[in-house]
Amino acid sequence: METKYVIGVDYGTDSVRALVLNAQTGAEVGTAVYEYPRWKQGLYCDAPHSQFRQHPLDYLEGLEFSIKGALANTTDEVRQNVVGISVDTTGSTPGPVDENGTPLSLLPEFAENPNGMFILWKDHTANKEAQEINDLAHSWDLDFTKYVGGIYSSEWFWAKILRTLRVDEKVREKAFSWVEHCDWVSAVLTGNTNPLTLKRSRCAAGHKALWHEDFDGLPSEEFLTQLDPLLTGIRGRLFHETYTSDEAMGKISKEWAEKLGISDEAIIGVGAFDAHMGAVGGTIEAYSLCKVIGTSTCDMLVAPTEEIGNLLVRGICGQVDGSVIPGMLGMEAGMSAYGDIYAWLQRLVLQPVRELLGEEAAETLRKQLIPHLSEKAAQLPVTENDAVAIDWFNGRRTPDANHTLKGAIMGLNLGSDTARVFKALVEATAYGSKNIVDRFVQEGVPIKQVIAIGGVARKSAFAMQTLANVLDMPIKIAKSDQACALGAAMFASVAAGLYANVSEAQEAMSSGFDAIYEPQPDKVEVYKVLYQKFLELGQFVEFGPQEPAILGHS
């Protein structure tokens, strides 16, 4: 039997990675990474105002470079037997397009306009619009937020669109439709970017665009027009149907087949978000919580739809049929900053070093700082008097989205050195994770195991051991350091017809686990006390000082 190959393409926040796999065994054949040059320069972003935009040229150049690079050291036999490609991306990362599906920033008059680019997941410029969506939805006859935890986020599709239409008249006049990053790149590979006919991801639409079968698709025209007349008519220029990622978007175009040097019979799968495909690559199964840990986290949970029934989980990022594994309900939660919090401390330390001692010294320190702090923090005792931090450095995603919130550290003294501050920040990310786990359990969704994938999960033993201690649960680490690309490749194999379903692809191609962090009982008990302090500090940060209860009253 002739060996078949598939390619998973994983678009992260900073780079895109392509992974070529033997579809029968899951063995890696080639891989390559491309860092976005414009993003790396900080172009089109304004971090103090939470504006984060990415130019589609970074995506297009990265698509070609990463796939060609992954195939570079393979044989002609491999290249001609690539039967499928699937793409995952960050999200919600929508961009405005014209009638042909061309992102506006690829047109000369919008080439340097950030509002004509893709609005990255962590862009929070639409906080006001998100609140307006929530206010209207909660007063409407049909609450369109009920399947996304009851709270709409500024990180999502409609809030970003509305704000852009309000602040940029030129984009408003030219934008015919809007397309998620995962849908657009997949469509580019097929040659059909027509926003009216390209297949839209169930994952993206259900979790971020308020699409649901109960609503007959997207929120009603009446709702959107009431929200703002600027949205009038846009519903009809978006989509009605959505597709799970085991389905084919179409065949690769001859142009891209020639460009990549592969067969023009290769199937392009329907795209999805990185965390959802990453959970599949991490071998998620019913009632497993898969934490996709990088700059932020997405926490994925799947369950049989018939067992969840009509349960609506409050304060999460959606529950969507087939968004992770087709045929099961996919539930998403997460944190807006995880590794980004450690990176913030790193920048804080490095800035004066760079300014006073130069780039070379700063770069040397950059490579050593986090591993050094992890080693020192791991040696510190855990006591009930330790400093406690809040993880909302980029707002709070779940439970109960609120991106106006800020981070905090409580309990510092003159003995609080860098290692102790780092320890408090790592613990804060673990407390944020426990808050999510508690919400699922409180809402009636059991969690039977915890799986972690991503850069932080594989690189930071201290962070993962702390997480196990705070959750009081073992943490299984997926062996693949490219779980998102692996999951995309699994979907490509199903879309190409090599496997009947995702479970078969997982069984054949999974790389398994290579570490398990067990809770340390002595620290578990102390963390129970510190976690309560975290909850109390969070209450203070969000709501301010509360009036003391009057004796005899609640």
FIGU-51642 format. One record per residue (C-alpha): residue number from 1; x, y, z. Coordinates in steps of 0.2 Angstrom, whole numbers. Layout:
<num NUM, u X, v Y, w Z>
...
This chain:
<num 1, u 0, v 0, w 0>
<num 2, u 7, v 17, w -5>
<num 3, u 11, v 28, w 10>
<num 4, u 0, v 44, w 11>
<num 5, u 6, v 60, w 19>
<num 6, u -4, v 75, w 27>
<num 7, u 1, v 92, w 32>
<num 8, u -5, v 102, w 47>
<num 9, u -2, v 121, w 47>
<num 10, u -3, v 129, w 64>
<num 11, u -4, v 148, w 64>
<num 12, u 1, v 155, w 81>
<num 13, u 2, v 172, w 88>
<num 14, u 20, v 175, w 83>
<num 15, u 23, v 162, w 69>
<num 16, u 16, v 149, w 58>
<num 17, u 22, v 131, w 58>
<num 18, u 20, v 117, w 45>
<num 19, u 21, v 98, w 50>
<num 20, u 22, v 84, w 37>
<num 21, u 17, v 67, w 44>
<num 22, u 15, v 50, w 38>
<num 23, u -4, v 48, w 39>
<num 24, u -3, v 29, w 43>
<num 25, u 9, v 31, w 58>
<num 26, u 9, v 49, w 63>
<num 27, u 28, v 49, w 60>
<num 28, u 35, v 66, w 57>
<num 29, u 43, v 68, w 40>
<num 30, u 47, v 87, w 40>
<num 31, u 43, v 103, w 49>
<num 32, u 47, v 122, w 47>
<num 33, u 43, v 138, w 56>
<num 34, u 41, v 155, w 50>
<num 35, u 41, v 170, w 61>
<num 36, u 30, v 185, w 55>
<num 37, u 42, v 199, w 51>
<num 38, u 29, v 213, w 52>
<num 39, u 22, v 207, w 68>
<num 40, u 40, v 204, w 75>
<num 41, u 43, v 223, w 72>
<num 42, u 28, v 228, w 81>
<num 43, u 20, v 236, w 66>
<num 44, u 1, v 240, w 67>
<num 45, u 0, v 237, w 85>
<num 46, u -2, v 249, w 100>
<num 47, u 0, v 238, w 116>
<num 48, u -5, v 251, w 129>
<num 49, u -22, v 253, w 120>
<num 50, u -23, v 234, w 117>
<num 51, u -23, v 236, w 98>
<num 52, u -15, v 220, w 90>
<num 53, u -16, v 218, w 71>
<num 54, u -8, v 207, w 59>
<num 55, u -5, v 210, w 40>
<num 56, u -11, v 196, w 29>
<num 57, u 6, v 196, w 20>
<num 58, u 13, v 189, w 35>
<num 59, u 1, v 174, w 34>
<num 60, u 3, v 172, w 15>
<num 61, u 22, v 172, w 16>
<num 62, u 22, v 161, w 31>
<num 63, u 10, v 148, w 22>
<num 64, u 22, v 146, w 7>
<num 65, u 38, v 147, w 17>
<num 66, u 33, v 135, w 31>
<num 67, u 26, v 121, w 19>
<num 68, u 40, v 122, w 7>
<num 69, u 52, v 122, w 22>
<num 70, u 44, v 107, w 29>
<num 71, u 44, v 98, w 12>
<num 72, u 62, v 103, w 8>
<num 73, u 71, v 88, w 14>
<num 74, u 58, v 75, w 9>
<num 75, u 57, v 65, w -8>
<num 76, u 47, v 68, w -23>
<num 77, u 37, v 52, w -18>
<num 78, u 32, v 61, w -2>
<num 79, u 28, v 77, w -10>
<num 80, u 17, v 69, w -24>
<num 81, u 8, v 58, w -10>
<num 82, u 2, v 73, w 0>
<num 83, u -16, v 70, w 0>
<num 84, u -23, v 83, w 13>
<num 85, u -19, v 100, w 21>
<num 86, u -28, v 107, w 36>
<num 87, u -25, v 124, w 44>
<num 88, u -28, v 130, w 62>
<num 89, u -26, v 148, w 68>
<num 90, u -29, v 160, w 82>
<num 91, u -46, v 166, w 85>
<num 92, u -56, v 176, w 85>
<num 93, u -45, v 184, w 72>
<num 94, u -57, v 192, w 59>
<num 95, u -53, v 203, w 44>
<num 96, u -63, v 214, w 32>
<num 97, u -63, v 208, w 14>
<num 98, u -70, v 215, w -3>
<num 99, u -82, v 205, w -14>
<num 100, u -68, v 194, w -20>
<num 101, u -63, v 189, w -2>
<num 102, u -47, v 199, w -3>
<num 103, u -42, v 207, w 14>
<num 104, u -43, v 226, w 12>
<num 105, u -25, v 228, w 17>
<num 106, u -19, v 218, w 2>
<num 107, u -27, v 233, w -8>
<num 108, u -15, v 248, w -11>
<num 109, u -26, v 261, w -2>
<num 110, u -27, v 250, w 14>
<num 111, u -9, v 243, w 14>
<num 112, u -4, v 252, w 30>
<num 113, u -21, v 254, w 38>
<num 114, u -22, v 243, w 53>
<num 115, u -41, v 243, w 52>
<num 116, u -40, v 234, w 35>
<num 117, u -30, v 220, w 43>
<num 118, u -34, v 204, w 53>
<num 119, u -39, v 209, w 71>
<num 120, u -29, v 197, w 82>
<num 121, u -38, v 187, w 96>
<num 122, u -30, v 198, w 110>
<num 123, u -35, v 214, w 103>
<num 124, u -47, v 222, w 116>
<num 125, u -51, v 239, w 108>
<num 126, u -69, v 234, w 106>
<num 127, u -73, v 233, w 125>
<num 128, u -87, v 246, w 123>
<num 129, u -95, v 236, w 109>
<num 130, u -94, v 220, w 118>
<num 131, u -104, v 228, w 133>
<num 132, u -117, v 235, w 121>
<num 133, u -119, v 217, w 113>
<num 134, u -121, v 210, w 131>
<num 135, u -134, v 223, w 136>
<num 136, u -145, v 221, w 121>
<num 137, u -144, v 202, w 121>
<num 138, u -149, v 201, w 139>
<num 139, u -164, v 212, w 136>
<num 140, u -169, v 204, w 119>
<num 141, u -183, v 191, w 118>
<num 142, u -170, v 178, w 113>
<num 143, u -153, v 179, w 122>
<num 144, u -140, v 176, w 108>
<num 145, u -127, v 174, w 121>
<num 146, u -134, v 159, w 130>
<num 147, u -123, v 147, w 121>
<num 148, u -107, v 157, w 124>
<num 149, u -108, v 157, w 143>
<num 150, u -120, v 172, w 143>
<num 151, u -106, v 185, w 141>
<num 152, u -100, v 191, w 124>
<num 153, u -81, v 196, w 123>
<num 154, u -72, v 210, w 115>
<num 155, u -60, v 197, w 108>
<num 156, u -74, v 190, w 97>
<num 157, u -81, v 193, w 80>
<num 158, u -95, v 205, w 81>
<num 159, u -87, v 217, w 94>
<num 160, u -72, v 219, w 83>
<num 161, u -82, v 222, w 67>
<num 162, u -94, v 235, w 75>
<num 163, u -79, v 245, w 82>
<num 164, u -70, v 245, w 66>
<num 165, u -85, v 250, w 56>
<num 166, u -88, v 264, w 69>
<num 167, u -70, v 271, w 68>
<num 168, u -65, v 269, w 50>
<num 169, u -76, v 276, w 37>
<num 170, u -65, v 270, w 22>
<num 171, u -65, v 252, w 29>
<num 172, u -84, v 254, w 31>
<num 173, u -87, v 259, w 13>
<num 174, u -75, v 245, w 6>
<num 175, u -78, v 230, w 17>
<num 176, u -91, v 219, w 9>
<num 177, u -89, v 205, w 21>
<num 178, u -78, v 198, w 36>
<num 179, u -69, v 182, w 37>
<num 180, u -60, v 173, w 51>
<num 181, u -41, v 170, w 48>
<num 182, u -44, v 151, w 49>
<num 183, u -57, v 152, w 35>
<num 184, u -48, v 164, w 24>
<num 185, u -31, v 154, w 23>
<num 186, u -40, v 138, w 20>
<num 187, u -50, v 146, w 6>
<num 188, u -34, v 154, w -1>
<num 189, u -27, v 136, w -4>
<num 190, u -42, v 131, w -13>
<num 191, u -42, v 147, w -24>
<num 192, u -60, v 151, w -19>
<num 193, u -60, v 166, w -7>
<num 194, u -78, v 172, w -12>
<num 195, u -85, v 176, w 6>
<num 196, u -102, v 171, w 0>
<num 197, u -97, v 153, w -5>
<num 198, u -82, v 148, w 5>
<num 199, u -85, v 135, w 19>
<num 200, u -85, v 143, w 36>
<num 201, u -79, v 134, w 51>
<num 202, u -92, v 128, w 64>
<num 203, u -79, v 131, w 77>
<num 204, u -76, v 149, w 73>
<num 205, u -94, v 153, w 70>
<num 206, u -101, v 144, w 85>
<num 207, u -89, v 150, w 98>
<num 208, u -86, v 168, w 92>
<num 209, u -99, v 174, w 80>
<num 210, u -115, v 168, w 90>
<num 211, u -120, v 156, w 76>
<num 212, u -132, v 142, w 82>
<num 213, u -144, v 131, w 73>
<num 214, u -157, v 137, w 86>
<num 215, u -155, v 154, w 80>
<num 216, u -157, v 149, w 61>
<num 217, u -138, v 154, w 60>
<num 218, u -132, v 171, w 65>
<num 219, u -141, v 183, w 76>
<num 220, u -156, v 190, w 68>
<num 221, u -156, v 206, w 56>
<num 222, u -167, v 214, w 68>
<num 223, u -155, v 212, w 83>
<num 224, u -140, v 217, w 73>
<num 225, u -149, v 233, w 66>
<num 226, u -155, v 237, w 84>
<num 227, u -137, v 235, w 90>
<num 228, u -131, v 248, w 77>
<num 229, u -138, v 253, w 60>
<num 230, u -120, v 251, w 53>
<num 231, u -123, v 232, w 54>
<num 232, u -138, v 233, w 43>
<num 233, u -137, v 220, w 29>
<num 234, u -120, v 212, w 34>
<num 235, u -129, v 196, w 40>
<num 236, u -133, v 193, w 22>
<num 237, u -115, v 195, w 16>
<num 238, u -108, v 183, w 29>
<num 239, u -114, v 165, w 30>
<num 240, u -129, v 154, w 35>
<num 241, u -121, v 136, w 35>
<num 242, u -106, v 130, w 45>
<num 243, u -95, v 115, w 43>
<num 244, u -85, v 104, w 55>
<num 245, u -67, v 102, w 52>
<num 246, u -68, v 83, w 46>
<num 247, u -76, v 90, w 30>
<num 248, u -67, v 96, w 14>
<num 249, u -65, v 114, w 10>
<num 250, u -61, v 109, w -8>
<num 251, u -46, v 104, w -18>
<num 252, u -30, v 113, w -18>
<num 253, u -29, v 126, w -32>
<num 254, u -17, v 122, w -47>
<num 255, u -8, v 138, w -42>
<num 256, u -4, v 133, w -24>
<num 257, u -1, v 115, w -29>
<num 258, u 13, v 121, w -41>
<num 259, u 20, v 134, w -29>
<num 260, u 21, v 120, w -15>
<num 261, u 27, v 106, w -27>
<num 262, u 13, v 94, w -22>
<num 263, u -1, v 85, w -31>
<num 264, u -16, v 96, w -37>
<num 265, u -27, v 82, w -30>
<num 266, u -23, v 86, w -12>
<num 267, u -39, v 90, w -1>
<num 268, u -40, v 106, w 9>
<num 269, u -49, v 103, w 25>
<num 270, u -61, v 116, w 34>
<num 271, u -51, v 126, w 46>
<num 272, u -53, v 129, w 65>
<num 273, u -45, v 137, w 79>
<num 274, u -28, v 132, w 86>
<num 275, u -34, v 126, w 103>
<num 276, u -48, v 115, w 96>
<num 277, u -37, v 106, w 84>
<num 278, u -23, v 106, w 97>
<num 279, u -35, v 97, w 109>
<num 280, u -37, v 83, w 96>
<num 281, u -18, v 82, w 93>
<num 282, u -17, v 80, w 112>
<num 283, u -29, v 65, w 112>
<num 284, u -44, v 73, w 120>
<num 285, u -58, v 62, w 124>
<num 286, u -75, v 64, w 134>
<num 287, u -73, v 74, w 150>
<num 288, u -55, v 77, w 148>
<num 289, u -50, v 95, w 150>
<num 290, u -36, v 99, w 138>
<num 291, u -26, v 115, w 142>
<num 292, u -18, v 123, w 127>
<num 293, u -5, v 133, w 135>
<num 294, u 5, v 147, w 126>
<num 295, u 5, v 165, w 127>
<num 296, u -13, v 163, w 133>
<num 297, u -23, v 147, w 136>
<num 298, u -38, v 139, w 129>
<num 299, u -46, v 125, w 139>
<num 300, u -56, v 113, w 129>
<num 301, u -68, v 100, w 136>
<num 302, u -79, v 88, w 125>
<num 303, u -94, v 78, w 131>
<num 304, u -107, v 67, w 122>
<num 305, u -121, v 79, w 117>
<num 306, u -134, v 68, w 124>
<num 307, u -127, v 67, w 141>
<num 308, u -125, v 86, w 142>
<num 309, u -143, v 89, w 136>
<num 310, u -150, v 106, w 139>
<num 311, u -136, v 111, w 151>
<num 312, u -129, v 129, w 148>
<num 313, u -113, v 132, w 157>
<num 314, u -111, v 150, w 163>
<num 315, u -97, v 161, w 159>
<num 316, u -87, v 151, w 147>
<num 317, u -82, v 154, w 128>
<num 318, u -96, v 143, w 121>
<num 319, u -103, v 126, w 119>
<num 320, u -104, v 121, w 101>
<num 321, u -109, v 104, w 93>
<num 322, u -94, v 97, w 83>
<num 323, u -82, v 112, w 87>
<num 324, u -68, v 100, w 93>
<num 325, u -73, v 82, w 89>
<num 326, u -88, v 81, w 76>
<num 327, u -102, v 72, w 85>
<num 328, u -98, v 79, w 102>
<num 329, u -101, v 95, w 111>
<num 330, u -86, v 106, w 112>
<num 331, u -84, v 118, w 127>
<num 332, u -71, v 131, w 128>
<num 333, u -64, v 142, w 142>
<num 334, u -47, v 150, w 144>
<num 335, u -36, v 164, w 151>
<num 336, u -31, v 179, w 141>
<num 337, u -13, v 178, w 147>
<num 338, u -3, v 164, w 153>
<num 339, u 15, v 164, w 146>
<num 340, u 12, v 182, w 142>
<num 341, u 13, v 185, w 160>
<num 342, u 30, v 177, w 162>
<num 343, u 35, v 187, w 146>
<num 344, u 30, v 203, w 155>
<num 345, u 41, v 200, w 170>
<num 346, u 55, v 196, w 158>
<num 347, u 53, v 212, w 148>
<num 348, u 52, v 222, w 165>
<num 349, u 69, v 215, w 170>
<num 350, u 77, v 216, w 153>
<num 351, u 72, v 234, w 148>
<num 352, u 85, v 243, w 159>
<num 353, u 98, v 229, w 155>
<num 354, u 96, v 233, w 136>
<num 355, u 96, v 252, w 139>
<num 356, u 112, v 252, w 150>
<num 357, u 122, v 237, w 145>
<num 358, u 116, v 234, w 127>
<num 359, u 107, v 222, w 116>
<num 360, u 120, v 208, w 117>
<num 361, u 119, v 207, w 136>
<num 362, u 100, v 208, w 136>
<num 363, u 99, v 194, w 124>
<num 364, u 111, v 183, w 134>
<num 365, u 100, v 187, w 149>
<num 366, u 84, v 184, w 140>
<num 367, u 89, v 166, w 136>
<num 368, u 93, v 162, w 154>
<num 369, u 81, v 172, w 164>
<num 370, u 65, v 161, w 165>
<num 371, u 74, v 145, w 167>
<num 372, u 84, v 153, w 181>
<num 373, u 69, v 160, w 189>
<num 374, u 60, v 143, w 188>
<num 375, u 74, v 134, w 196>
<num 376, u 75, v 147, w 210>
<num 377, u 56, v 148, w 213>
<num 378, u 55, v 129, w 214>
<num 379, u 66, v 129, w 229>
<num 380, u 56, v 141, w 238>
<num 381, u 44, v 135, w 252>
<num 382, u 25, v 137, w 250>
<num 383, u 18, v 146, w 264>
<num 384, u 1, v 154, w 268>
<num 385, u 9, v 171, w 270>
<num 386, u 16, v 171, w 252>
<num 387, u 12, v 185, w 240>
<num 388, u -3, v 182, w 229>
<num 389, u -6, v 188, w 212>
<num 390, u -21, v 190, w 200>
<num 391, u -18, v 184, w 182>
<num 392, u -29, v 197, w 173>
<num 393, u -14, v 206, w 165>
<num 394, u -24, v 205, w 148>
<num 395, u -41, v 205, w 156>
<num 396, u -51, v 190, w 161>
<num 397, u -57, v 178, w 147>
<num 398, u -66, v 165, w 159>
<num 399, u -75, v 162, w 169>
<num 400, u -86, v 178, w 165>
<num 401, u -77, v 188, w 152>
<num 402, u -71, v 205, w 157>
<num 403, u -57, v 213, w 148>
<num 404, u -57, v 229, w 157>
<num 405, u -49, v 220, w 172>
<num 406, u -31, v 222, w 177>
<num 407, u -18, v 211, w 186>
<num 408, u -12, v 214, w 203>
<num 409, u 1, v 207, w 216>
<num 410, u -3, v 207, w 235>
<num 411, u 8, v 204, w 250>
<num 412, u 25, v 211, w 244>
<num 413, u 38, v 216, w 256>
<num 414, u 56, v 221, w 256>
<num 415, u 61, v 203, w 255>
<num 416, u 51, v 200, w 239>
<num 417, u 64, v 196, w 226>
<num 418, u 62, v 192, w 208>
<num 419, u 61, v 174, w 211>
<num 420, u 47, v 176, w 223>
<num 421, u 37, v 188, w 211>
<num 422, u 39, v 175, w 198>
<num 423, u 33, v 162, w 209>
<num 424, u 17, v 172, w 213>
<num 425, u 14, v 175, w 194>
<num 426, u 16, v 156, w 190>
<num 427, u 4, v 152, w 205>
<num 428, u -8, v 166, w 198>
<num 429, u -10, v 157, w 182>
<num 430, u -13, v 140, w 191>
<num 431, u -26, v 149, w 202>
<num 432, u -35, v 156, w 186>
<num 433, u -35, v 138, w 179>
<num 434, u -43, v 131, w 195>
<num 435, u -56, v 145, w 194>
<num 436, u -61, v 138, w 177>
<num 437, u -61, v 120, w 183>
<num 438, u -72, v 125, w 198>
<num 439, u -84, v 133, w 186>
<num 440, u -86, v 118, w 175>
<num 441, u -89, v 106, w 190>
<num 442, u -101, v 118, w 199>
<num 443, u -111, v 119, w 183>
<num 444, u -112, v 100, w 182>
<num 445, u -99, v 95, w 170>
<num 446, u -86, v 83, w 178>
<num 447, u -68, v 83, w 173>
<num 448, u -60, v 66, w 173>
<num 449, u -42, v 71, w 168>
<num 450, u -32, v 86, w 163>
<num 451, u -20, v 86, w 148>
<num 452, u -8, v 100, w 144>
<num 453, u -1, v 104, w 128>
<num 454, u 9, v 119, w 121>
<num 455, u 26, v 128, w 124>
<num 456, u 24, v 132, w 142>
<num 457, u 17, v 114, w 146>
<num 458, u 33, v 106, w 138>
<num 459, u 46, v 118, w 144>
<num 460, u 41, v 123, w 162>
<num 461, u 41, v 109, w 174>
<num 462, u 39, v 122, w 188>
<num 463, u 23, v 129, w 181>
<num 464, u 16, v 112, w 178>
<num 465, u 20, v 105, w 195>
<num 466, u 12, v 121, w 202>
<num 467, u -3, v 118, w 192>
<num 468, u -5, v 100, w 198>
<num 469, u -3, v 106, w 216>
<num 470, u -16, v 120, w 214>
<num 471, u -29, v 109, w 205>
<num 472, u -25, v 94, w 216>
<num 473, u -25, v 83, w 200>
<num 474, u -12, v 74, w 189>
<num 475, u -7, v 84, w 174>
<num 476, u -3, v 74, w 158>
<num 477, u 9, v 82, w 146>
<num 478, u 6, v 77, w 127>
<num 479, u 22, v 71, w 120>
<num 480, u 21, v 81, w 104>
<num 481, u 28, v 98, w 105>
<num 482, u 17, v 102, w 90>
<num 483, u 0, v 96, w 95>
<num 484, u -9, v 110, w 86>
<num 485, u -1, v 106, w 69>
<num 486, u -3, v 87, w 74>
<num 487, u -22, v 90, w 76>
<num 488, u -23, v 99, w 60>
<num 489, u -14, v 85, w 51>
<num 490, u -27, v 72, w 59>
<num 491, u -41, v 83, w 52>
<num 492, u -33, v 83, w 35>
<num 493, u -32, v 64, w 35>
<num 494, u -51, v 63, w 39>
<num 495, u -55, v 77, w 26>
<num 496, u -45, v 67, w 13>
<num 497, u -55, v 51, w 17>
<num 498, u -40, v 41, w 24>
<num 499, u -50, v 39, w 41>
<num 500, u -69, v 38, w 44>
<num 501, u -68, v 49, w 59>
<num 502, u -57, v 59, w 70>
<num 503, u -56, v 45, w 83>
<num 504, u -48, v 33, w 70>
<num 505, u -36, v 47, w 65>
<num 506, u -31, v 50, w 84>
<num 507, u -28, v 31, w 87>
<num 508, u -17, v 30, w 72>
<num 509, u -7, v 46, w 73>
<num 510, u -6, v 51, w 91>
<num 511, u 11, v 52, w 99>
<num 512, u 4, v 49, w 117>
<num 513, u 11, v 57, w 133>
<num 514, u 28, v 59, w 140>
<num 515, u 26, v 66, w 157>
<num 516, u 14, v 66, w 172>
<num 517, u 15, v 79, w 186>
<num 518, u 7, v 72, w 202>
<num 519, u 0, v 83, w 216>
<num 520, u 12, v 85, w 231>
<num 521, u 0, v 83, w 246>
<num 522, u 10, v 95, w 258>
<num 523, u 9, v 109, w 245>
<num 524, u -9, v 105, w 240>
<num 525, u -16, v 110, w 257>
<num 526, u -6, v 126, w 258>
<num 527, u -13, v 131, w 240>
<num 528, u -30, v 128, w 246>
<num 529, u -28, v 143, w 258>
<num 530, u -18, v 154, w 245>
<num 531, u -32, v 150, w 232>
<num 532, u -45, v 158, w 244>
<num 533, u -34, v 173, w 245>
<num 534, u -34, v 174, w 226>
<num 535, u -53, v 174, w 226>
<num 536, u -54, v 187, w 239>
<num 537, u -41, v 198, w 230>
<num 538, u -50, v 196, w 214>
<num 539, u -66, v 202, w 222>
<num 540, u -57, v 217, w 228>
<num 541, u -49, v 221, w 211>
<num 542, u -66, v 219, w 201>
<num 543, u -78, v 226, w 213>
<num 544, u -68, v 237, w 226>
<num 545, u -70, v 236, w 245>
<num 546, u -86, v 228, w 250>
<num 547, u -97, v 234, w 265>
<num 548, u -94, v 222, w 280>
<num 549, u -109, v 211, w 283>
<num 550, u -121, v 218, w 297>
<num 551, u -122, v 205, w 311>
<num 552, u -136, v 194, w 309>
<num 553, u -138, v 198, w 290>
<num 554, u -130, v 190, w 275>
